[in-house]
Amino acid sequence: MKKKSKSSSVFGYLALTSGSIWFGAYVSRLLTTYQMFKETEYTLKDYISNANLSAIFQTTFPLVNLTFYSYIVMTISFTLFLILSRLKLKENGWLLIVALIIYLTLPLESLLLMTDYKLIVLFLNEQFGSEQILKLVVERLSKLSSFPIILILSYFTIPYFLVFKPFTLKIKDEN
């Protein structure tokens, strides 16, 4: 295997770290958000009122920020890692599969990130009790309803590929 440059190692570390942070915050955010609504429809559960809705949104604000920024950092640093590491995707099938998972989910996740950006703007304006936030949360859940679950399941496979590195071609040295 070729010796990696320090810059590619740094970007690989950044991609792995920000990806882990993003994934944990994403799962936490989904679990928190889905618990607010009834099972079959997007109406709030009975115990949630306008009085405590503001507190719930203030609690989820760090998760929204964390998922938004860590996803962007993960995508950029993974792209720079691919460019700087000079690993050939043809010879490293595991890296090809990881890249496909990240880049094929990117367009759909970017649609959700646009909604997250609107949420962040409202949060920064300290409008936690706003009906607009509730509309954006429902929009985010209903826009790509089952996509977050598919995303979580596909990202669960990435550690396997990073640890075991299947589908790696063994190239003989021609020296």
Buried (B, 14 or more C-beta within 10 A) or exposed (E): EEEBEEEBEBBBEBBBBBBBBBBBBBBBBBEEBEEBBEEEEBEBEEEBEEEEBBEBBEEBBEBBBBBBBBBBBBBBBBBBBBEBBEBEBEBBBBBBBBBEBBEEBEEBBEEBBEBBEBBBEBBEEEBBBBEEBBEBBBBBBEEBEEBBEEBEEBBEEBBEBBEEEEEEEEEEEEE
